Amino acid sequence: MRLGINLGYWGAGMDADNLAVAQEADRLGYDVCWAAEAYGSDAPTVLAWVAAQTERIDVGSAILQIPARQPAMTAMTAATLDSLTKGRFRLGLGVSGPQVSEGWYGVKFDKPLARTREYVEIVRKAMTRERLSYEGEHWTLPLPGGPGKPIKLTVHPEREHIPLYIAAIGPKNLEQTGEIADGALLIFPAAEHLEATALTHIRAGREKAGLTMEGFDVCPTVPLAVGEDVTALADMFRPYTALYVGGMGSRKQNFYNQLAQRMGYEKEAAEIQDKYLAGDKTGAAAAVPHSLIDSTTLLGSVERIADGMRAYAEAGVTTLTLAPAGFTLDERITALRAGTEAMERAGLA
């Protein structure tokens, strides 16, 4: 099992700290540094900034939002970043959610699976540097009856095949991810539930494509906090968990809420959502069960974190992406270094 870090969103007042965290992860031998985007900072700019000031660590988009860009533009971005970084780029894609897709980008959130499949096919075809033509339900290239003609990518990426990941939560999306991608970006992963909530569906997709799990990167993001008081550490993540389970999406379409239900928290997920959507964010955070937070994070002493890492490795995780928590840069760096130490103690380094 390898280690990565996730810097989350840029522009939250910790930009200089984020760069320092990425540089320390590079020095410590972490495998990949991911950056996110929603409706603030964009991932490619952040990744270029980080890559220019690190030496060996891969940089990855977690995620580039599919409704934000035409697929050919994403191929251009991926090829450019891979060329600039000399082969250190990983392309993570995701459909985002209906509120962002329709509210921010003005793109209907319909048929997300079909759109993702076509998007991946176009990106991969463009990356081959063949002349690009495509006929699908959602994209047709070139447009018929006009002046457009098949064009090929002029940039030469460092590699012929750039690793492609998809952020997936629901069973159908996970299955398709196993079929068409090189890795899956997961969130709120509990080691004891990983087989039922994710791997069984990914494996079905791999089998559908005539593939095994060999070479497929199972890559969950897990918050990390170091200290002796596990309860206090877990409380740090109550607002974060409540935001996703309660407010990230509508009442009918909240993928994180549905995931919590599949993990056995049906009643609690409903209560969190009810309170959050009613404007009671404090009550929603208080309603998050400690066990839900503890099972989807790495908290406590280095030895306790090492135990958690072993559980993830045994469950089938191949790249464990850490989100080191702390109120100061020193606390985040301490958490990052604890991650390396825990890997060594777990015998996984």
Secondary structure as GFF3:
##gff-version 3
##sequence-region A 1 349
A	DSSP	beta_strand	2	6	.	.	.	ID=ss1
A	DSSP	alpha_helix	15	28	.	.	.	ID=ss2
A	DSSP	beta_strand	32	35	.	.	.	ID=ss3
A	DSSP	alpha_helix	43	52	.	.	.	ID=ss4
A	DSSP	beta_strand	58	61	.	.	.	ID=ss5
A	DSSP	beta_strand	64	65	.	.	.	ID=ss6
A	DSSP	three_ten_helix	66	68	.	.	.	ID=ss7
A	DSSP	alpha_helix	71	84	.	.	.	ID=ss8
A	DSSP	beta_strand	89	94	.	.	.	ID=ss9
A	DSSP	alpha_helix	98	103	.	.	.	ID=ss10
A	DSSP	alpha_helix	112	127	.	.	.	ID=ss11
A	DSSP	beta_strand	134	135	.	.	.	ID=ss12
A	DSSP	beta_strand	140	141	.	.	.	ID=ss13
A	DSSP	beta_strand	164	167	.	.	.	ID=ss14
A	DSSP	alpha_helix	171	180	.	.	.	ID=ss15
A	DSSP	beta_strand	183	187	.	.	.	ID=ss16
A	DSSP	three_ten_helix	191	193	.	.	.	ID=ss17
A	DSSP	alpha_helix	194	194	.	.	.	ID=ss18
A	DSSP	pi_helix	195	199	.	.	.	ID=ss19
A	DSSP	alpha_helix	200	208	.	.	.	ID=ss20
A	DSSP	beta_strand	217	226	.	.	.	ID=ss21
A	DSSP	alpha_helix	230	235	.	.	.	ID=ss22
A	DSSP	alpha_helix	238	242	.	.	.	ID=ss23
A	DSSP	pi_helix	243	247	.	.	.	ID=ss24
A	DSSP	alpha_helix	255	262	.	.	.	ID=ss25
A	DSSP	alpha_helix	266	277	.	.	.	ID=ss26
A	DSSP	alpha_helix	281	286	.	.	.	ID=ss27
A	DSSP	alpha_helix	290	295	.	.	.	ID=ss28
A	DSSP	beta_strand	298	300	.	.	.	ID=ss29
A	DSSP	alpha_helix	302	315	.	.	.	ID=ss30
A	DSSP	beta_strand	319	324	.	.	.	ID=ss31
A	DSSP	alpha_helix	329	345	.	.	.	ID=ss32
###
